């Protein structure tokens, strides 16, 4: 069975990745493993920060719920990548 997870990037993560969304076929088992996979992309923000560095500062939602590196992705449909936002 083919598993798909849609990744949505916001703010600096979107800038570094160079796109707002992408679909990953057969994603890794956990969020932590997915982040490691995503961190291999060579993109940078306009200020030169590598995507890997941006991801270290991000929060993640899996299907709308706060997620940790050990969150299981077996039934996940969507992962949101949320860098820290300025303002309040």
C-alpha positions, 0 to 999 in steps of 0.5 A: 500500500502506498502512503502519502503525506503532504508537507506544508511549509510556512515562512522561513521554511517555505523560503528555504525549501523553495515551495509551499507544499510537497507530497512525500511517497512512503514517508519515514515512520516518525516525524524525526526521521522525516525531518532528517530526510527534509534537512538533506535538501540544499535550499537556503533562506534569502538570508542564507540560512540552510533548511536544516538550520530552519528545521531545528527551530521549527514546531510541527503539527501532524494532522493538526496536532502538536507533534514531537520527533517520535510522533508516528506518521503511519496514518498521517496525511499532513505535516505542517512545518512552522518556524518561529513567528515574530510578533504577538 
